[in-house]
Amino acid sequence: MPVIIPIRDLRKTTEISELAHKTREPIFVTRNGYSDLVVMSSETYDRFAQIERVDDIIRNAEIEAANGAELITVDQAFDMLDKKYYG
């Protein structure tokens, strides 16, 4: 369940920091009853950023495949990685 707090609670910085680290989820801040900001721990941000990077890589690969890029099997990919990193 998402954590939602009113903007006036941003004065409680220590409590918000503890909550962000404890829940490991974004905290949604409302202003006049409407969504305004999102606060999260740096660890949570890093996790979301990593997921976005992976999603972006997959999206780019799908575009390349749709544009006719040569596809390889998983075994071929592992062979290429073995050669690249282990000679």
SULRAWO-V934077 format. One record per residue. OMEGA is omega in whole degrees, 0 to 359 (none if undefined). NEAR is the number of other ideal C-beta (glycine too) atoms within 8 Angstrom. D_LAST is the distance of its C-alpha to the last C-alpha in Angstrom with 1 decimal. Layout:
# SULRAWO-V934077
omega: <OMEGA:OMEGA>
near: <NEAR:NEAR>
d_last: <D_LAST:D_LAST>
This chain:
# SULRAWO-V934077
omega: <183:176:181:179:175:184:181:179:179:176:182:189:181:180:180:178:179:180:180:179:181:184:183:179:176:175:182:183:180:175:184:177:182:179:184:184:172:179:178:177:179:178:179:178:179:178:179:180:178:178:179:179:179:178:180:178:179:179:179:178:178:178:178:180:179:180:172:178:179:179:178:179:177:179:177:180:179:176:179:179:177:180:184:187:183:176:none>
near: <2:6:10:7:11:7:10:5:10:10:5:7:7:6:8:13:9:8:10:14:9:6:8:8:9:9:14:11:15:12:9:4:4:6:6:7:8:7:9:11:9:6:8:12:9:8:8:9:8:8:8:8:8:8:8:8:8:8:8:8:8:8:8:8:9:6:6:4:6:3:4:6:5:5:6:8:9:8:8:9:8:8:8:6:5:5:2>
d_last: <48.7:48.2:49.8:52.3:54.4:57.0:56.2:58.9:56.8:54.2:56.4:55.2:51.9:51.2:52.0:49.9:46.9:47.4:47.8:44.6:42.5:44.3:44.1:40.6:41.9:43.4:47.1:49.1:51.9:55.0:57.6:61.0:59.6:56.7:53.0:52.3:49.3:46.3:45.4:42.4:40.5:37.5:35.3:36.8:36.2:32.5:32.2:34.0:32.0:28.7:30.2:31.3:27.9:26.4:29.5:29.0:25.4:26.7:29.7:27.8:25.6:28.9:30.4:27.5:27.9:31.6:31.3:29.4:25.8:23.6:22.9:19.9:20.0:18.5:16.4:15.0:14.4:12.5:10.3:9.7:9.2:6.7:4.5:5.9:6.0:3.8:0.0>
